[in-house]
């Protein structure tokens, strides 16, 4: 299974934007749906966005209209564009590969921290 490495986290002011990237060690095309999860301190891990192998996207209610997930299968990359950021978006963001055959989340990145604060 693929190994995943996230990047792009950091400190941003409320209302700002940030773009996260997830690099996969191998092909993700036709094998995996890809997810972005996040976990804030003291809270459960939350599914933020998903993209299927045919680029169908889904979003959690708290980010819908502000975040955009995309994938570039040729580069084995997944992205999360985050706009109109709020302090409640502060969390560690994780990229996850969901195996289409087993319907299981099979690989996780180490996470990248996003802090939204003035």
N, C-alpha and C positions, 0 to 999 in steps of 0.2 A: 504494500500500500504506500501511497505517497506520503512524503514528509512535507510539512507546511511551515512557512516562516512569514510572520506578519511584520509589517513596518509602517511607518507614517504617523504613529501616535505622537502626542505632545500636548502642550498647553495652548489653549486658544480662548479668546474672550467670548462671552455670550453674544450670539448673533453671527459669529464667525463660521468659517468652513475649514474642513480638514479632509484629506483623502487618505484612506488606508489601502495598503496593498497586501496581497497574500501570494507568495511564490510557492508553487508546488514543485517537488523534485522530479515528477514524472507527468505523463499525460493525464489530464483530467477529462478529456473529451469522451463523451458517450459512456463514461464509467461512473462518474460522480455528479450528484447535485452538490452544490456548495452552499454553505451557510456562514453567516456572521452571527456570533453570539456575543453577549456582553455580560459582565458581572460587576456590579457596584459593591462597595464595601457593605457587608451585612445583609446583602440581598441575594436571592437565587439567580442562577444564570438564566438569561433571557434571550430568546431567539429574536434577533433584530431583522434579519433579511435572509432570503433564500433565492437561489437561482437554479433552475433545472438544467438538464443537459440540452434542452431546446430553447433555453433563454427565457423561459417563463419565470417571472419574479413574484415574490410575495414579501410583505413587510409587516412588522409588528405595528400595532395601532399607535404606539407612542412615537414612531419615526416616519410613518407613512406621509408622503408629501415633502419630506425633508431629506431623506436618505435615498441613495440610488446604488443598487448593487449591479455589477456587470462582470463579465468574464471574457478573457481572451484565450481561447483554447490553444491557439498557435504558440502562445508564449507561456502557457501553463500558469496563468495569472488570474486572480480574482480581485476585484476592487470594491471599495465602499466609499462613495462620495457622500460626505455629511455636510449639510448646509443648515443655516439657522440654528446653530448649536445652542443648547440650553445647559445650565448647570446639572440638570437631571441626567444628561447624557454622559456625565463623568463615570467612567468604568474602565475595566480592562476588556479589550475587544479581542475575540478569538475567531480565527478562521477554522472551518471544519469541513471535512470531506464526508459526504453521505453516499455510501455505496448503494448503487441502484439494484444490484442483484440481491443483496441481503437486507436492504432497507435499514441499515445500521449506520450510525455515525462512527467512522472507523479511524479517523485521523484528526488530530488537533494540533494547532500551532501553540507556541509558547505564550502568545498574547502580546498585545501592545496597549500601553496605557494612554487613555485620553482624559485630559482634565479640562473642564470648561469653567473658567473662573475669571473674574475681573481683578 
